[in-house]
Amino acid sequence: MAGVKRVDLEIDYHGYTVREMLADLEVQSTRTQWSSARRVRLIHGTGEALWHELRSWCTRRHLAWAPEPHNTGCTLVYPVPHPEPRAVGPRPRRTPARRAAVAPVHEAPPPVPSPANAELMETEMARLVGLNPRQVRQLKGAE
């Protein structure tokens, strides 16, 4: 499958409470399989609590993480801890090679639409069903 990166370990936290997930993460992070892994996929779903606590846990432990591309219900964790930032001395000049090595951006998952917005979208989609693309553009004022 194109674009999907290989993972060394995958853990599914669907159905866990935040407390259960954090307790299991503490246990998992001490295992040899975790410490020898280059990339771990943690499946947390798109709920409100688990993803935030999981990413906070990684940050507190100086672990790099990134949302899995095209799947907001998973977070990729890189178990090798980041070195602490240097406290003294000038910062090295950022060359193009260094820019490419910057840690992944931490993004929140997309917002969940409210019931009112979901109902509006459903109504609009029902109105547009059966129309060809040109008719849709005319209705939307694009032509």
N, C-alpha and C positions, 0 to 999 in steps of 0.2 A: 504494500500500500504506500503510495507516494506521500511524502511529507510526514509520515509517522516515524518517530525516532525509536530505536530499540531501547527497551528498559531492562534493567537487571532484576528488578523486584517490583511487584505490584501488590498494593494492599487496598482492599475495598472497605470503606467506612460507612456505606449506606446502612441506615438503621441504628447507628451509634449515637449516643448523646455526646456532647462536647467533653464531659468528664471521662466517659469511657474511651473516646478517641485519644485524648491526651495521655491517659494511663497506658493505652496500648502503644502509642508512639514512644513513650519512655522505654517500654520493654523492647520494642522492635529496634530502637536506635542503639541498643547495647549488643545486638546479635552480630555475629561475624558476617552474615549475608548482607546486612545493612552497611556495615563499615567497608566492605569490599565492593559495594555497588557504585557504579559511576552515575547512574540515573535511576531514580525510584518514582514510579507513578502512584500517587495517592488519590484514590477515587473518593470524593466526598459529596458528589451531587451538587445541585444548584440551590440548595436551601440557604437560609440566611446565616446560620451560626457556624457550621463546621469549616467552611472555606476560610473564614476570617480567623478563627482560632488556630487552624492549621498553619496558615501563613505567618501569624504572629509567633507561633512556636518555633518555626524555622528561623525567623529573624532573630529571636532571642538567643538561638544557638549558633548564629552566624552561618547558617546554611543557605546556599543560593537556592532560589526557587523561581519558577515561572509557570504561568497558567499554560496548560497544554493548548497548542493552537487548534482552533475549531472545536474545542470541547471545554466549556467553562466548568464542567463538573469534575475536572481532574487538575491536579497540580503536580508538576514535575519537580522533584527535589534532587539536589546534587549533594550527596552526603559528605563530601570532602569539605571541611569547614573553610570559610574564607579567612585569610590571614588578617590579623588586626591592622588597621591603618597605621601608617608611620606617624609618629608623634612629632618628629623634628626633621629639619632639612627641607630643601626645596622640592617641590613636586616635579616629577619627570615631565618633560614636554610630551604632549599628546600627539603622537604620530598617527597616520592612518591605520597602522597595524594595531596600535594601542586602542584606538576608537572601536575597532571591531571586537576587542576583548572585553568590553564593558559588560557588567553583569546584566541579566535580563531585567526588563522593566516590570515592576509589580503593578498589575492592573486588576481592578475589581471586575467581577463578572457583570454582564449587561443587566440593567434593571429589569425586574419582572413587571410586565404591564399590569395596570390596575384592572379590576373587573369592568369598570366603565370603558376603559380604552379597548379591552378585549372585545366587549360587546359592539363597540363602534367599528372595530376592524372586521368583525364577523358580518355585520350589516353591510359594510362597504364591499366586502368580498362577494357576498350573495348578490349584490346589485351588479357586479361586474362579470359574474359567471356567464359564459356563453358569448361574450363579446370578443371580436377579434382585436388584435393590438391597435389597429388604426382607430376603431370605434372608442377604445379606452382613451387613447391620446386626445381624441376630439372631446370626449366628456371632461377630461382633465384640463382642457384649454391649451394643449401643447401643439395643436395644429390649427 
